[in-house]
Amino acid sequence: MIGIAIHLPTVVVHYLKVTPLPLMMTQALLLIGWIPILGVIIWGLTHIWQDYKQGLYAKTLKWQILSVNVPQDAINTPKGMENFFVNLSGVKSGITWREKWLVGKEQASFSFEIVSNEGKIQFIIRTIDKYRDLVEAALYAQYPEAQITEIQDYAMAIPREYPNNEYDVFGGELALSNKAFFPIRTFEDFEHQGEKDFRFKDPLLPIIEMMGKMREKEHYWIQFIIRPPDDQSWTKEGIAYLNKMMGKEEKHAPGFMDAITESALWLPKGVAAQLIGFGAPADGHKEEKKDDFRMFRMTPQEKVMLDSVADKISKVGWKTKIRFLYAGPKTDFRKGLMASSMKGMWAVFTNQNLNSLSLHGPAIPKDDYFWQKWKMPEKQRNLVERYQGRKGGAGGSWQMLNTTELATLFHFPAADARTPVLSTTGARRAEAPNTLEFAIHNEPQLQNWKLQNADAKEEERVQSLPIAPLRVPTPMSPTEDAPPNLPM
């Protein structure tokens, strides 16, 4: 045993003797308790300021909505979309302190959407105008036959205020049911091993078929908002999981706070060790021995999980927000059917041992109980507003998906899996020859526009001429009209 002598000032000794413990704790709270409260207030004000500047910055951006059509005979595979998302990751930029806090700049976001308006299905991409060339180049590199055209915003076809006399709305958001480093089922899991050619069983076909069942004034929309993360630090948690599964000991470099904590607690730890036993841990338990053979005793399920996690964190990740919406006339609103179908649609991507897509409850308009009916109109307004504004920061938190998972959820169906409800082009379009020169500035698009205009006027004049009566030739006189009263 060791003895420790601490000499305190007389005033402090007197204060400790005459002051009750509750009063002492109250005075300590009043003395230093305002520090964490002030820290929370400052933290909140910085986030409010950042949201305000980001809102101003977002208003300066110009957006374009592109419709992508792929010919029916084109060869389409999700692998092409995976390469597309990898190429698109080049939009990530290093944001400086000034850009973040004074300008409000944030990483660029894109919206990939599968929409059905009265049964007509389209694939939509929403991008900032300055990235349109990048999007088109990355898409044409994988799908040379694709046709990309700019369209108006279809999402404005439904009202934003609810309750509404004409429309009703149902939908919500999706979230990962497990940690981000666990993957969902990807397109590589949908190759049918029983067939000779390993035919791909497209998981999007049930979704597309259901979307094709929309009736008049019904809309079914699916939205994937993606944004590159500031860094790929999300993989660190997956690496820690792999190390734990393989029995490897993680080594952390001591930081500044660790050094301060260690220097401040060395004396209490030493006293506790002397009281409990020299060299023994403070809790009285023996240190756990490192298991060097943990990896060799893994079960088949653990090996599959290990390989799946390693595969996911090895690819580029995107912050993702998944949102879906069904709108239809109140007189024929099929909420029950759509709710059931939505659950089955997303269940196809479920891997029971790894991860799945589940409904994010707070974002779903419900009316099962009276307190849910009170909040239902507000949730409907939020759902429509967030979808129309393509707001990734509103609603649930961001989900982390890699390029393979994104390509599984958004890709063009293969040529042998075409369904009649898809909006596609029946023929391919060839590119313009390289020898074709650009028009001179302020030059009319058609150099022979005067001639074409004259031809159009002549055609219009000819069509306006009266039609002569039909003359029926006879055997007697082929060039003359038949006599009015020819005997039979």
C-alpha positions in Angstrom: 0.0 0.0 0.0 1.1 3.5 -0.6 0.2 6.7 1.2 -0.7 9.9 -0.5 -0.6 13.3 1.3 -2.4 16.2 -0.4 -2.0 19.7 1.2 -5.0 21.9 0.4 -5.4 25.6 1.3 -7.2 26.3 4.6 -10.1 28.1 2.8 -10.7 25.0 0.6 -10.6 22.7 3.6 -13.1 24.8 5.5 -15.4 25.0 2.4 -15.4 21.2 2.0 -16.2 20.8 5.7 -19.1 23.2 6.1 -20.7 22.9 2.6 -23.2 20.1 2.1 -22.6 17.9 -1.0 -25.9 18.9 -2.8 -25.1 22.6 -2.4 -21.5 22.0 -3.6 -22.7 20.2 -6.8 -25.3 23.0 -7.5 -22.6 25.7 -7.2 -20.3 23.7 -9.5 -23.1 23.4 -12.0 -23.7 27.1 -12.0 -20.0 27.8 -12.3 -19.2 25.6 -15.3 -22.6 24.2 -16.4 -23.1 27.1 -18.9 -20.1 25.9 -21.0 -21.8 22.9 -22.6 -25.1 24.8 -23.0 -23.2 27.6 -24.9 -21.5 25.0 -27.0 -24.8 23.5 -28.1 -26.2 27.0 -28.9 -23.1 27.8 -31.0 -23.4 24.4 -32.8 -27.0 25.1 -33.6 -26.4 28.6 -34.9 -23.6 27.4 -37.2 -25.9 24.8 -38.8 -28.7 27.4 -39.2 -26.2 29.7 -41.0 -24.9 26.9 -43.2 -28.5 25.9 -44.2 -29.3 29.5 -45.0 -26.2 30.0 -47.2 -26.8 26.6 -48.9 -30.4 27.7 -49.7 -29.2 30.9 -51.3 -26.6 29.0 -53.3 -29.1 26.4 -54.5 -31.3 29.2 -56.0 -28.4 30.2 -58.3 -28.2 26.8 -59.9 -29.8 26.1 -63.2 -31.3 22.6 -63.7 -32.1 20.6 -66.8 -34.4 17.6 -66.9 -33.3 15.0 -69.5 -35.4 12.1 -70.9 -33.3 9.1 -71.9 -34.7 6.6 -74.5 -32.9 3.5 -75.6 -33.8 1.6 -78.8 -35.5 -1.7 -78.3 -32.7 -3.7 -80.0 -29.9 -2.1 -78.0 -27.7 -4.2 -75.7 -28.3 -2.9 -72.2 -26.7 -4.3 -69.1 -26.5 -2.9 -65.5 -22.8 -3.1 -65.8 -22.9 -0.2 -68.2 -24.8 1.9 -65.6 -22.2 0.9 -63.0 -19.4 2.3 -65.2 -21.6 5.4 -65.8 -21.8 6.1 -62.1 -18.1 5.6 -61.7 -17.4 8.1 -64.5 -19.9 10.5 -62.9 -18.0 10.5 -59.6 -15.6 13.0 -61.2 -18.0 15.8 -60.2 -16.7 15.6 -56.6 -14.9 18.8 -55.8 -12.7 19.9 -52.9 -14.8 22.6 -51.1 -12.8 25.2 -49.3 -13.7 26.8 -45.9 -14.8 30.0 -47.7 -17.0 28.1 -50.2 -18.6 26.1 -47.4 -19.4 28.8 -44.8 -19.5 32.0 -46.9 -20.8 30.9 -50.2 -22.8 27.8 -49.1 -21.4 25.6 -51.8 -22.0 21.8 -51.5 -21.3 18.8 -53.6 -23.3 18.5 -56.8 -26.4 16.3 -56.7 -28.2 14.4 -59.4 -31.7 12.9 -59.6 -32.3 9.6 -61.5 -36.0 8.9 -61.8 -38.3 6.2 -63.2 -41.7 7.7 -63.8 -45.0 6.5 -65.0 -47.6 9.0 -66.1 -50.9 7.2 -67.0 -48.9 4.1 -67.8 -46.3 5.7 -70.0 -42.9 5.0 -68.5 -39.8 7.1 -68.9 -36.2 7.2 -67.5 -35.4 10.8 -66.3 -32.1 12.4 -65.3 -32.0 15.8 -63.6 -28.7 17.6 -63.6 -27.1 21.0 -63.2 -26.7 22.6 -66.7 -22.9 22.7 -66.4 -22.7 19.0 -65.9 -25.0 18.1 -68.8 -22.1 17.4 -71.2 -20.5 15.2 -68.6 -23.7 13.2 -68.1 -24.3 12.8 -71.8 -20.7 11.8 -72.5 -20.7 9.2 -69.7 -24.1 7.9 -70.9 -23.2 7.7 -74.6 -20.0 5.9 -73.7 -22.0 3.0 -72.3 -25.1 3.3 -74.5 -24.2 4.8 -77.9 -27.7 4.2 -79.2 -29.4 6.3 -76.4 -31.4 9.4 -77.3 -31.3 12.2 -74.8 -33.8 15.1 -75.0 -34.6 17.9 -72.6 -38.1 18.0 -71.3 -40.3 20.1 -69.0 -40.7 19.1 -65.4 -43.3 16.4 -65.2 -43.5 16.6 -61.4 -45.6 19.7 -61.6 -48.6 17.8 -62.9 -50.0 17.2 -59.4 -50.9 19.8 -56.8 -48.8 20.5 -53.7 -51.5 21.5 -51.2 -53.4 18.7 -49.3 -56.1 17.8 -48.6 -57.1 18.3 -52.3 -60.5 18.0 -53.9 -59.2 16.2 -57.0 -56.0 14.3 -56.1 -54.7 12.1 -53.2 -51.1 11.1 -52.6 -49.3 8.2 -51.0 -45.6 7.4 -50.9 -42.5 7.7 -48.7 -38.8 7.1 -48.5 -36.6 4.0 -48.2 -33.7 3.4 -45.9 -31.2 0.6 -45.3 -32.3 -1.7 -42.5 -28.7 -2.5 -41.5 -25.4 -0.6 -41.4 -24.2 1.1 -44.6 -21.3 -1.3 -45.2 -23.6 -4.3 -45.6 -24.8 -4.5 -49.3 -28.2 -5.3 -50.7 -28.7 -7.8 -53.5 -27.1 -6.6 -56.7 -27.6 -7.4 -60.3 -24.8 -10.0 -60.1 -27.2 -12.1 -57.9 -29.9 -12.2 -60.6 -28.2 -14.3 -63.2 -30.1 -17.5 -63.5 -27.6 -20.3 -63.1 -30.0 -23.0 -64.4 -30.0 -21.6 -68.0 -27.4 -22.2 -70.6 -26.7 -18.6 -71.3 -27.0 -17.4 -67.7 -29.8 -15.1 -68.6 -30.2 -12.0 -66.5 -33.5 -11.9 -64.5 -34.0 -8.2 -64.3 -35.3 -7.2 -60.8 -36.7 -3.9 -62.3 -39.3 -5.7 -64.5 -41.9 -6.2 -61.7 -41.6 -2.5 -60.8 -41.9 -1.5 -64.4 -44.9 -3.8 -65.0 -46.7 -2.4 -62.0 -46.0 1.1 -63.1 -47.4 0.3 -66.5 -50.8 -0.5 -64.8 -51.4 3.2 -64.1 -54.8 4.5 -65.3 -56.0 7.9 -66.4 -54.7 10.7 -64.2 -52.6 8.2 -62.1 -48.9 8.8 -61.6 -46.2 6.5 -60.1 -42.8 8.0 -59.6 -39.5 6.7 -58.2 -36.6 9.0 -57.4 -33.0 8.4 -56.6 -31.1 11.5 -55.5 -27.3 10.9 -55.3 -24.5 13.1 -54.1 -20.8 12.3 -53.8 -19.6 12.3 -50.2 -16.9 14.7 -49.0 -14.7 11.6 -48.5 -14.9 7.9 -48.5 -14.6 7.6 -44.7 -17.8 5.5 -44.6 -15.6 2.5 -45.5 -13.7 2.8 -42.2 -16.6 1.2 -40.3 -16.6 -1.7 -42.8 -12.8 -2.1 -42.4 -13.2 -2.3 -38.6 -15.8 -5.0 -39.1 -13.5 -7.0 -41.3 -10.7 -6.7 -38.8 -12.9 -7.9 -36.0 -14.2 -10.8 -38.0 -10.6 -11.9 -38.9 -9.4 -11.5 -35.4 -7.0 -8.6 -36.2 -6.3 -6.0 -33.5 -7.0 -2.5 -34.5 -4.2 0.0 -33.6 -5.3 3.6 -33.1 -2.7 6.4 -33.1 -3.0 8.4 -29.9 -4.4 11.9 -30.4 -4.0 15.1 -28.4 -7.1 14.4 -26.2 -5.9 10.8 -25.6 -2.6 12.1 -24.3 -4.3 14.6 -21.9 -6.7 12.0 -20.6 -3.8 9.5 -20.0 -1.7 12.1 -18.2 -4.7 13.1 -16.0 -5.7 9.6 -15.0 -2.3 8.0 -14.5 -2.4 8.7 -10.7 -6.0 7.4 -10.0 -5.2 4.3 -12.1 -2.0 3.7 -10.2 -3.8 4.0 -6.9 -6.6 1.6 -8.0 -4.0 -0.9 -9.2 -2.2 -0.8 -5.9 -5.5 -1.3 -4.0 -6.7 -4.1 -6.1 -3.4 -5.8 -6.9 -0.1 -4.9 -8.4 -0.2 -5.2 -12.2 -3.9 -6.2 -12.3 -6.5 -4.3 -14.4 -8.9 -2.0 -12.5 -11.9 -4.2 -13.1 -10.2 -7.3 -11.7 -10.6 -9.3 -15.0 -7.8 -10.7 -17.0 -7.0 -9.2 -20.4 -8.6 -11.1 -23.3 -6.1 -13.1 -25.3 -5.9 -12.3 -29.0 -7.5 -15.0 -31.2 -5.1 -15.6 -34.1 -7.2 -18.4 -35.6 -10.5 -16.6 -35.6 -10.6 -16.5 -39.4 -10.2 -20.3 -39.7 -13.2 -21.0 -37.6 -15.7 -18.9 -39.5 -19.0 -20.4 -40.5 -20.1 -20.4 -44.2 -22.5 -17.5 -43.5 -19.8 -15.4 -41.9 -17.5 -16.0 -44.9 -20.2 -14.8 -47.3 -20.8 -11.7 -45.1 -17.0 -11.0 -45.0 -16.7 -11.2 -48.8 -19.8 -9.1 -49.4 -18.7 -6.3 -47.1 -15.2 -6.3 -48.6 -16.8 -6.1 -52.1 -19.0 -3.2 -51.2 -16.4 -1.0 -49.5 -14.0 -1.6 -52.4 -16.2 0.5 -54.8 -17.1 4.1 -55.1 -19.9 5.2 -52.7 -22.7 7.7 -53.2 -24.9 9.4 -50.7 -28.4 8.3 -51.8 -31.9 9.3 -51.0 -34.7 7.0 -52.4 -38.2 8.4 -52.6 -41.4 7.1 -54.3 -44.8 8.7 -54.8 -48.2 7.5 -56.1 -50.8 10.1 -57.0 -54.3 9.6 -58.4 -57.9 10.9 -58.4 -59.7 10.7 -55.1 -62.6 8.9 -56.7 -60.4 5.9 -57.7 -57.4 6.1 -55.4 -55.8 2.6 -55.0 -53.8 3.1 -51.9 -54.1 -0.4 -50.6 -52.9 -2.0 -53.8 -50.0 0.4 -54.2 -48.9 0.0 -50.6 -48.8 -3.8 -50.9 -47.0 -3.7 -54.3 -44.4 -1.3 -53.1 -43.4 -3.6 -50.3 -43.0 -6.5 -52.7 -41.1 -4.5 -55.2 -38.4 -3.5 -52.9 -38.3 -6.9 -51.1 -36.6 -8.4 -54.2 -33.4 -6.6 -53.2 -33.3 -8.0 -49.7 -30.5 -10.2 -48.5 -31.6 -11.7 -45.2 -28.0 -12.0 -43.9 -26.8 -8.6 -45.1 -29.1 -5.7 -45.8 -32.4 -4.6 -47.3 -34.5 -1.6 -48.3 -37.2 -0.8 -45.7 -39.8 1.9 -45.5 -38.8 5.1 -43.5 -41.8 5.4 -41.2 -41.8 9.1 -40.4 -42.0 10.1 -44.1 -45.1 7.9 -44.9 -48.5 9.4 -44.8 -50.7 7.2 -42.6 -54.2 7.4 -41.3 -54.6 4.2 -39.3 -55.1 6.1 -36.0 -56.6 9.5 -35.2 -53.3 11.1 -34.3 -51.9 9.9 -37.6 -54.8 11.5 -39.5 -53.9 14.9 -37.9 -50.4 14.7 -39.4 -51.3 13.1 -42.7 -52.0 16.3 -44.8 -48.7 17.7 -43.6 -46.8 14.6 -44.6 -48.5 14.6 -48.0 -47.4 18.2 -48.6 -43.9 17.4 -47.4 -43.7 14.4 -49.7 -44.8 16.2 -52.8 -42.7 19.3 -52.0 -39.6 17.2 -51.5 -40.1 15.2 -54.6 -40.8 18.2 -56.8 -37.8 20.1 -55.4 -35.5 17.0 -55.5 -34.5 17.8 -51.9 -31.9 15.4 -50.6 -31.3 17.0 -47.3 -35.0 16.9 -46.2 -36.7 13.9 -44.8 -34.7 10.9 -43.7 -31.0 10.7 -43.5 -28.7 9.9 -46.5 -28.1 6.2 -47.3 -24.7 5.1 -48.6 -24.8 2.9 -51.7 -22.0 2.0 -54.0 -22.0 2.1 -57.8 -23.1 -1.6 -58.2 -26.1 -1.1 -55.9 -27.1 2.1 -57.8 -26.8 0.3 -61.1 -29.1 -2.4 -59.8 -31.8 0.1 -58.8 -31.5 2.3 -61.9 -30.7 0.8 -65.3 -32.2 0.3 -68.7 -33.9 -3.1 -69.1 -32.2 -5.6 -71.4 -33.3 -6.1 -75.0 -34.7 -9.6 -74.3 -36.7 -8.3 -71.3 -38.6 -5.5 -73.0 -42.2 -4.9 -71.9 -44.8 -3.1 -74.0 -45.2 -0.3 -71.4 -41.7 1.1 -71.8 -41.3 4.3 -73.8 -38.5 3.5 -76.2 -37.5 4.4 -79.7 -38.1 2.0 -82.5 -35.0 2.8 -84.5 -31.4 4.0 -84.0 -30.2 7.5 -84.7 -26.8 8.0 -86.3 -24.4 10.7 -85.3 -23.6 13.7 -87.6 -20.4 13.3 -89.7 -17.2 14.9 -88.4 -16.8 16.9 -91.6 -20.0 18.8 -91.0 -19.1 22.4 -90.2 -20.7 24.6 -87.6 -23.0 27.4 -88.6 -21.6 31.0 -88.6 -22.8 33.2 -85.8 -26.2 34.8 -86.6 -26.5 32.7 -89.7 -30.0 31.2 -90.3 -30.2 27.5 -89.5 -31.4 26.7 -93.0 -29.4 28.4 -95.7 -32.1 27.7 -98.3 -34.9 28.8 -96.1 -36.3 31.1 -98.8 -36.5 28.3 -101.3 -38.2 26.0 -98.8 -40.6 28.7 -97.8 -41.5 29.2 -101.5 -42.0 25.4 -101.9 -44.3 25.4 -98.9 -46.3 28.2 -100.3 -46.6 26.5 -103.7 -47.7 23.3 -102.1 -50.3 25.2 -100.0 -51.5 26.9 -103.2 -51.9 23.6 -105.1 -53.8 22.1 -102.2 -56.2 25.1 -102.1 -57.2 24.7 -105.8 -60.7 23.3 -106.5 -60.9 19.6 -107.4 -62.2 19.1 -111.0 -65.2 16.7 -111.4 -64.3 13.1 -112.2 -64.7 12.2 -115.9 -65.7 8.7 -116.7 -64.5 7.5 -120.2 -66.7 5.3 -122.4 -65.9 2.8 -125.1 -67.4 5.1 -127.7 -65.4 8.1 -126.9 -62.6 7.6 -124.3 -61.7 11.3 -124.3 -65.2 12.7 -124.1 -67.9 12.6 -121.5 -70.5 9.9 -121.7 -73.8 11.1 -123.2 -76.4 12.0 -120.6 -79.0 9.5 -121.7 -77.1 6.5 -123.1 -79.5 3.7 -124.0 -78.9 0.4 -122.3 
